[in-house]
Amino acid sequence: MAQVDHLIIGTGINALVAAAMLSRKGDSVLMIEREDRIGGCMYTSDQVTLPGYHHDVMAATFVLFMTGPAQEALGEDLAKHGFEYCHSPHPTAVLRPDESSLVLTMDRAANVAAFNGRGSGDGDQHGRDVGGVEADAPFLFALLGQPLWSRGTAMLMAKQAWKRGLGSLKGWFGEALEPARGWLETRYTSADVQAIWAPWVLHVGLTPEASYGGQMARVIAFALEAAGAPVVKGGAGQAAAAFRSLIESHGGEIRTGVEATRIVIEGGKAVGVKTAGGEELRAKNVIASTAPGQLYDGLLAGANLPKPVKKFRHGRGNFQLHYALDGEIEWAAEGLEDVALIHLADGIDSVSKSSNEAERGMLPVTPTICVGQPHRMDPTRCPEGKALLWLQIPDAPTLIKGDAAGEIETSADWTDATREAFADRIENILSTHIRNWDKIKLKRRAYSPADLAQMNVNLVGGDPYGGACTLDQFFVWRPHAGQVNNGTAIKGLHHIGASTHPGPGLGGGSGFNLAKGLGA
């Protein structure tokens, strides 16, 4: 007999969204988590650098959740359980090596004027780009957010073909498949404008040369301008705590320190899981929020299932660097003090070079650096008058083949020495952009891709995006062509998470889609 309606393996954003929606519906829900905490990549700790400094160790920015359907469905209830956004009117900026900078605001007219000031017509082009996404939002966000193999998507496509005509729709998809390099180099003349958007393709697991990178960058530009780059008050871990409170208030149960080792199948149907502790937990539905390898090679090992045509690939690793600072930051350029996320990059070529080096297993000579200033939006993150920094480097190899600069001694695996040497390289770049660096630096903590993989089993090789996000492994091909939406070949077994459509980030899309499909 089933103990619960839904047994969910994992407690990342997609699992929490599904659990919240299903428990609120009145279904019985049990979540199990192998770690001693919940939240997956939503993890905040005051043990990273110094007491009183609260660092988001992995994920930090919630713009995808805020602008997605899960927020619309759950936002009001989550707010009652302690989920509160903190904002800045300046969501992003780029700071280039020559200390030139460009800041994006949440005011489109101001952005158009600023971009026109850097390149003739660049602001007008920005208005057309984000305006185009805004006009296409019902179609585009439905395409990116809802199950792709569905009557709804078929109707959506049919309506667009009728509205636009087949030729126009073909042109739309052709432009949507354009790489970010093609988009930026053919639309914008200013190197600063190109530089503000080029790094953002890395945050969706792509590179400047990857197909559909231009469209994803335009979507990001629209989202940042419209909604900013919000963080959660108290840290990303507080978001997980709010989910837990909401789920438990509707009778859901979350158990940590419980590792699923095998999915129990009877009569071709998933009926529960076996745990590392020898317990058998039974349910009407089993929901696995896992990477494909964990599911098919681990939990389903020996199940004699048809093998996917090709092996699922994971992407580049992620490197995190955190700082506790003894005062406010004096940036080398004006107007950056309240920017949520600053990229240190020189433009399309620098982003392309660093991502290519990482793709080839090399430590980049000049990695693309994303710098977050969460304390400027949420003063509770550190003591009054102090500061902290959250650095994400999306260009780190999972297995190291060498150092592109020929300076760091490496082996195939990340060692403590390699991690700290690479952190020194990043800090040297960062320090050239902050005038008072030597006066305010207190302590740092670095996390290599191997460290992140050890903290979260879904970050295979330190890949934070649930697998390579190239076109052959995205949309209807994610995680493989044989999977239809969140279904599997086994009745009652559902697959969600960053490795499934609509992909990575804190949007919670696959959890939302599955919950809706199960009647929530």
N, C-alpha and C positions, 0 to 999 in steps of 0.2 A: 504494500500500500504506500502511496506517495505521502511523504511527510509534509511537503509544501507544494504549492503550485509552480513556483519558479526557484530554481537553484542557480545562483550566478557565481561563476568562478572569476575572481578579480574584483577590484574596487576602484578602477580608474573612472574617468569622467563618463564614459559611455555606459559602464556598468551602473554607476550611481544614478544617471538619468533614467535608465530602464527601471531600476529598482524603485526609484521615487514615483515614477508614473504608474507602475504596476501595483505597488503597495497602496497608493492613493486610490486606485481603482477598487481596492478591496481584496485583491489577491494576496495570498500568503507568499512571502519572499524571504529566502535565506541567502545571504552573501557570505562567501568564504574567501579569505585573503591569507596568502602564505606569509606575508610580512607581519610585523607587530603594529602596523599602522595602516590606515586606509588612505585612499586618494591617488594611488599610482604616482603620476608625475606632479600632483598637487601636494607639495611637501614643504612646510615652513619649519625652520629650526633656529633656536637661539644658541646652538652649540657649534655653529660653523666657524665663527671668528672669535668674538668677545661677548661676554654677557651683556644683554640689553640690545644686541643687534639681531634682528629677526630676518633671516635670509630665505627667500624662495629658492630651494636648491635646484629645482628643475624648471617647471613651467611657471610663468609669472603673469602673463597678460591675457585678459579675458574678452577681447573684442569679438572673437568668434562665437563665444557663448552669448554674449550680450546681444548680438545681431542675429542669432539663430532661433529656430523654432522651439528649442528646449527652454530658452529664457521666457518666451511667450507663454509656454505651458506651465512652467514651474516658478518663474521669477517672483511672483507675489508671495507664494508659500515659502520659498527659500528666504526671502527678506525677513519673514517672521521668525526664522530660525537663525538669524545672524549673518546672512549673506548681504554685504553692503559694498557697493562700488566706490572707488576713489578715482578721480579724474584729473587730467591736465588739459588745458585748451591747446596744448602743443604736443600732439601725439608722437611726432617723429622728426628727425633732422639728420643731415649728413654733415660730417666734419672731415674735410679733406686734408691731405698732408701739408698743403700750403696754407692751412688755417682758414681757408674759405669755407663758408657753411651756408646751408639753406634749411629753413625751418618750415614745416607744414603746420598750419593751424586748422581749427575746425570751422573756419570761415571761408567759404569757397571764393567769394569776391576778393578777399585779402590774398588768397593763394594765387588767383588768376593775376592779380596786380604784381605780386612778388615774382612769379615765374616769368611774366612778360618783361620784368625789369632785368632778368638774367639772359633772356633770349627772345628776340622779336617773335611774337606769336606763340611762345611756349605756354604762356598762361591761358591763352584762348584754346590751345590744344588740350591743356589739362581740363579745362571746363568741358570740352567735347568728350574727353575720355571718361571722366567720372560721371558726366551727365548721361552718357550712353549706357553706362552700367546702371545708373539710377532708372533710366527708362526701361531697361531690359530686366530690372530686378525681379519682377514676378516670374518671368521665364527662367532667368539665369539661376536664381537662388533655389527655385523648385528643382531645376536640373541638377544642381550641386547637392541638394539636401534630401530629396525624397528617394525612395527605392527606384532604381532605374528600370528593372524588369517589373513593370506594373501597368495596369490599365491607365492610371493617372498620368504616367509619363508618356504613354502612347497618345493619349488625348492631348496632352500638352504639345507634343511634337506636331500632331495633326493641326491643331489650332494655329501654331506658328507658321506652318506651311501654307495654310489658308490665308492667314493675315499678311504674310510677307511675300508669298509666292516661292516656289521651289528654288528659283535662281537666287533670290535674295537670301533665303535660308542657307543655301550652299555657300554664298559669300560670307555670311555671318560665321558659319563654322570654320571656314578657311581662315578668316581673321582671328578667330578664337584660338586656332592652333599655332599662331605665330609665336616664335620665341621672344623672350624679353629683349634680347639684343636687337632683333629686327624691329620690334615696336619702338624702342627708345631711339635707335639711330635714324629711323626714317621719320619720326614725328617731332623730335626735340633737337634744337641746335645747341642749347646750353649744356656744358659739361656738368654744371651743378645740378640741373634738373635731372639729367640722366643718372647722376650719382645718387640722388636721394631715393630713386626707385630700384636701381640695379640690385642692391643687397637683399631686397625683400623676397626675391624668388627663392633664396636660400631657405627662408622660413616655411616654405611649402615643399621642401625637399628637392627642389629643382636647381638648375644652373641657368645662366643667361642664354645658353644655346639650346635649352630643352624645349620641345614642343609644348604649346599652350601656356608657357611661362608669361608671355605678354598679357594674356587674359587674366591669369591669376594675379599678376601685379596690379592690373587695373581694378580688379575686385578689391584687393587690399587697399589701394589708394582711396577708393570710394568708402570702404568701411572705416578707415582711419579718419577720414575727413568728417564722416557723418557721426561716428560713435566714439572716436578717440582710441586710446590704448589703455583702457581702465585696468586697475588692479583691484584686488579684494582687500578690504580693510582688515588688517591683522595678518595678511598673507594668504597664499593659495591654500595652505592647510586649513584655514578658516572656512574656505568654500567647501572642502571635504567634510568638515565638522557640521556645517549647516545641512548638507545632504544627509549626513548620518542622523541628525536630530529629526529631520523631516521624515525619513524612512521609518525610524523607530516610533515616531508618533502615530504612524499608521499600522503599527504591528509588525513591521519588518525586522529581521534579525541580521546582525552583522557579526561574524566571528573572525577574529584575526589569529594569526599563528596556526592556521589550518591550511595545509597544502593538498590540493587535489592531485592524485597520482594516476588515476584511471577513470574513464567514463564507463559506467556500467550499461551494457546494451543487452536487452532481452527482446527476442522476437523482432529484431530489426529496429527497435525503438530505444532511445536513451531514457533510462529510468532513474539515473542518479550517478554518484561518483564514489569512488574509494579514496580515502585520504591516507596521508603518510602515517597517521596514527592508527591505521587499521579500521577506522570507522567507515560504515557505508551510509551515505546520505541519499535519500530517495526523493524524487520530484516528478511532476508531470512534464515539466520542461527543464532542460539544462541549457544554460546560456554561458558560453565561454568567451570571456573578454581577454583573449590571448593572441599572441603572434601565431601565424600558421604552423610554424615548426613545433611549438609547444602542443598545439591541438592535434595535428595529424601524426607527428612523429613521437609524441609523448603520451598524451591523454588517450589517444586512439590507437596506440601501437598494437599491432596484431589484430586489428578489426577487419582486415582484408577489404579495404575500400579501394575504389578505382583511383589510381595515381593521377595528379594533375599532369598535363602535357609537358609543362616546364617547371623547373624549380623556382620557388619564390626567392627573390633577391632582397637583401637588406641594403640600405644606403650608407652614406657617409656617417661618421660618428659625430658626436657633439662634445664640446669641451666647455666646462663652466669654470668661472673664476669670480670669487666674491671678496669684497673688501670692506673692512671697518675703517672709517675715516674720522679724524679728530676735528672736523670742522667742515664748513661748506666748501664747495668746489669752485675754483676760479678757472673756468674754461678759457682756452686760447682764443675763442671767438665769442662775440657778444650774443646774448639772447638764447643761450642754451641751458640756463639754470633750471628751468621748469619743463624741459622737454622730457617726455616719458622714455623714449627709446632713441638713442643716437647711434648711427652707424659710423664707424671710422673706416672709411674706404675712399678710393680715388675715382671710382667710376666703373663702367662696364668691364673694362679690360682688367682692372685689379680684382674685381669679383670673379671674373672668369678664370684668371690665373690661379687664384687661391683655391677655388673649387676644383679646378682641374688637377692641381697638385695633390689635393686630398683624395680625389677620385683614383689617382694612380698610386695611392698608398704613401705619399710623401707628406712630411710636415711642411706646411706652407711657409714660404719665406716671409710673406706679409699677409697674415690671415685677415679675413674680413671680421671685424669685431662689432658686436652689438652691445651697447652699454645702456643698462637700465638704471633709473634713479627713482626707485619706488618710494623712498622717504619723502620726496618732494610732493607726492600725492597723498601719502599716508604717513604722517609724522610719528605714528605709533611704532614704526619699524626700528627706530633707533633712539638713543637718548637725545634730549633737547640740545640743539646746537651742534650735533654731530651729523654724520652722513654715512651712507653705505652705497655700494655699487654692486650690481648684478651684471656680469658679463657672460654673454653666450657667443661661442665661436662655432658656427655651423660647419666649418671646414676642418675636420680632424679625421684622419684615417682610422678605420677600425683595426686593421692589421698594418703595421708600419713596415714599409720597404726602404725607408731612408729619410734623410732630411734634405729638402730641396735647396737649403742654403749651405749644406755641407758643414754645419757647425755643431750639431747635436749628435752625439753618439747614440745609435738606436739599435734595438733588436726588434723582432717581429711583434712582440707584446709590449704593451704600455707598462713601464716600470715607474717607480716613484721618482727616480732620477730623470727619466724622460719627461714625465709630467711637469716637474718643477722647472726643467730647462725650457720647455715650451711655454710655461707660464711666465718665465723671465722675458722671453721674446715678446709676448703679448703685453706685459707690463711696461717694457721699454717703449713700445708704440704708444700705449695709453699715457705714459708720463710726459711725452712730448706735447700732448694736447691739454695738459692741466698745469697751470703756472705754479701753483702752490703744492705740487704733489709731494715733494720731500717733507714739507711741513705737516701734512695732514695724514699721511699713510700710517696706519697703526698695525693692521694684520691682514693677511690674505689667506684664502683657502682655495685650492684648485681641485677640480674633479675631472679626471680623464674619461674618455669613452668607456674604458674598462671599469672605472669606479661607478659610473652611472649604470652600466649593465649589471653590476653586482647589487646595486640598490633596487633595481626594478627589472625583473626577468623579461618583461616585454620590450625593453630597450636592447635588443639583440645587437651585440657588438658596440653598444652605445648609440645606435641609430634611434633618434627620438621620434621619427615619423612613421614607425610601424612598417617600414619597408620602402624600397626605392619607389618614388612617385612618378617615374617616367610613364609615358602614355601607354606602353604595353602592359603596365601593371597598375592601371588606374581605371576609374569609372567601372564599366561592366567587366573589366579584367582584374578587378581587385577583390580578393587576393589571387584568384585564377579564373579562367573563363568558365570553368564548370560550376562555379558557385553562383547561385541565383539569389540576389539580395543577401539576406542574412541566413538563408537556409543552408543545410548540408545534406549529404546523401543519407543521413540517418534521421528518421522521424523524431521530432521532439528535441533535437539538438540544434542550437542556433549559435552563430558566430558573429561577434561584434568587436569593436575596437578600431584602433588606427589602421590596422591592416585590412579593413573592409571599407566599402563605400560609406560615407563620402570622404574618408581618409583621415589624416592626422589633425591635431589641434585640439583646443578645449571646447569645440562646438557641441560635443555630445551627440552628433548626428546619427550614428548607427544605433546607439541606444534608444534614441527617440523614435527612429523608424521602426525598430523591432517592437518597442512597447505599443506603438500605434497599431502595428500589425497583429498584436496579441490582444487588442481590444481596449487599450488604455485611452 
